[in-house]
């Protein structure tokens, strides 16, 4: 179950990063940041292009790598949590939960 939830979280991470990049591109934020950095650096610094450092492909690749690492870590953490819970439940007797129909 934890594996499926972490895979779903990974898919959400990749899709959200692509949607965020596309929204920033459509609204012209990248152009404004490029103009601001060119203005700060001056004319001798040359033109700065943010898309050269953070293109859609690079952002999607980075988000995919983060999602894969997240899937592995969350699955391992869930397994470790289950093992620790089972050990502690064995040591102290556990909590008995019974569903009855009154």
HELIX and SHEET records of a PDB file:
HELIX    1   1 UNK A    2  UNK A   26  1                                  25    
HELIX    2   2 UNK A   29  UNK A   41  1                                  13    
HELIX    3   3 UNK A   50  UNK A   53  1                                   4    
HELIX    4   4 UNK A   56  UNK A   92  1                                  37    
END                                                                             
